[in-house]
Amino acid sequence: MAIDDSIDLEARLERPGTAAGARQALRRALEEAALERPRLIAGLMARFRDLEIAEDALHSAFEEALEQWPRRGLPERPAAWLATAAHRRAVDQLRRLGRWRAKQELLLHESPQYEEPAADASRDLLDVVDDEVLCLLFTCCHPALAREAQVALMLHTVCGLRTEEIARAFLLPRATLAQRLVRAKRKIRDAGIPFQVPPRSLLHERLDQVLLTVYLIFNEGHGSTSPGGAELCREAHRLAGLLRELMPEEGEIEGLLALIELCEARRAARRDADGSYVELARQDRGLWDRAAIERACARVESALRRGRVGPFQVQAAIQAVHAEAARWEDTDWPQIVGLYEVLERMQPTPVVRLNRAVALRYAGDPRASLALLQEDEVRRELDAYAPYHAALAEALATLGRGHEAATSWRRAAGLTEEPAARAWLEERAGVAQP
Amino acid sequence: MRYLLMIYTNEELENGMSEEEKQAMYGEYFGFTEAIQKQGIHRAGEALQPVATATTVSVRGGKVITTDGPYAETKEQLGGFYLVETDSIDGAIAAAAKIPGAKHGFIEVRPIIDFD
């Protein structure tokens, strides 16, 4: 893992004359401290209200640690040491910019308990209250920021992923992503994007924004075959876990966490030896992580009992039904149809209807499935979407309309990039209309 | 912080309104202005004459050039503005969402630079 952008830990540890054991200890201390990044950044943000200052200060603190720890020995609590060092660096930086006096007045005005820490730092700057970490997440996912900027901030600023790593995962030039981050951080500062937990009237709306951003990170990772994809999934899981710690009462957080865990529990079965995608129906269920599935299913159930049922809980419940079936043939399709109906009421989107149509066919009602797929809005919105035409083909084939089914299989194949999936779809077209 | 809320609406739409509809709209604006005055965030606010009255001025090589019309021809035109002062962008967004024109047009929210 990266401890901080632009610090190549491996290269830095290659210091001549350092014993392997000492190097190991140093690495462990740094990595452990880096895990505290959300709290370190939140603490700096709470005091300085400027993400660029906060990140630069933390970066400098890591540099200082790399310099000092090998010579003076590891501090007892590395993360707290970094918090103090970063705080001092931030004050230095603001002084250099000539903004310290103004900032100090602002801070004194805003938080009367604030005082500059003494040189010996008896006050623990890492003692960030949970609220401050929450503030950081809400700030990074503020709706005045573009969604791509929210994703980039969450991964870079909160999780500490390097700019290159994020750029690679999203197939963007590094410069584009770096630019996006700088702009977002400056907008937070200059447009007065608040560092606060939203008031009750906005809380759920804003929380849904945060969850959606985490979900998008997960989804991007889930759909990717590169090692960076797995990393995105891990970070999304970490963020969801962090949110859960901070707001343990929220069912939707629990729902998102369970959804991620259920998808991750099937990771080993999702790709075959060649790395090609294996759809749910053909997965070797023996490769699923049963213990993880059980934990996640329990999570969904407890979330659903709390009220405020939301789309993530419903999606997790759908995945739980799949996960509980010993074989594909044993899937409880009527229950899945029912859950998609609930989801459709919350999110009346064509893709949700497509999923309900697919479930209807498996539940033994291909006529209802076809009728849903042929609705004008669904057809219009999903015409360029391969899974739509595949679902249409399946429904038509089940109804014995082979000729039309073959046309839809071909259309699906024509919209598919991946060679293996494309070949499979073309083969189906051939079977449907020999 | 202070924010300028710029109201972009389609003038054609308003030209097509009946006298009653116009009066109703002015009433809504009046109500909104009063509401943010009571809330204590109102600093200024004006309605502008249509873009047909706009003149664009520039100076090139020491010469003043005036052009008839707005700086940019767009489907929606700047028709008025409010200046509000709120704790953060959240207050400005909440105010912008209550501007009557937001229902058919767009409100651009721009923070004011504080030079102090």
Interface residues (C-beta under 8 A of the other chain):
Chain A: H142 P143 A144 D190 A191 G192 I193 P194 Q196 P198 L202
Chain B: M1 Y3 T86 D87 S88 I89 D90 A92 I93 V109 P111
